[in-house]
């Protein structure tokens, strides 16, 4: 069996028009700093994308080439959804209604006019859903990641797993609700930031287990 540390790339997004506070930035930082025995032989890399199409197109390939992660776990903010959403697919669509954080123009309504209408993450999304549920956080499976940067990043990530499945076997995208900056305003949203951390940790643990299983399937002998 191939030895070496499991490598996780955990990403979030920065602020964007209409959302001056994006909790995913703080969330990914917490997740890579958690001290747990299960993380002893796991390398965790955090990255926060600017909310621009150019950033995704330039930074994602660079991150994958540099770190060669076993797992890519992505988080994004869904301001109008009061629960977490485990995205199961990305749609081949891109909005022309809302500019990105750099006010970049979108010239097409499809991400790839030569591709199919959707791309799926894989069956591991159901395991992530169950893992999140065990923490008590409100969470649902989703087939619609929107038409903005979250969906766009999801599409590009699935594209990378399909092009190089041995290099990046597992990718997932989780939408989180807008949580308050401090506990004093927790009741207003219904979900506290620490709940996001707990759910994120549970999903990381699940992905680590699956990544180890994937490695063993590829390299079953020492």
Secondary structure, 3 states (H helix, E strand, C coil): CCCCCEEEEEEEECCECCECCCHHHHHHHHHHHCCCHHHCCEEEEEEEECCCHHHHHHHHHHHHHHHCCCEEEEEEECCCCCCEEEECEEECCCCCCCCCCCCCCCCCCCCCCCCCCEEECCCHHHHHHHHHHCCCCCEEEECCCCCCHHHHHHHHHHHHHHHCCCCCCEEEEEEECCCCCCHHHHHHHCCCHHHHHHHHHHHHHHHHHHHHHHHHHHCCCC
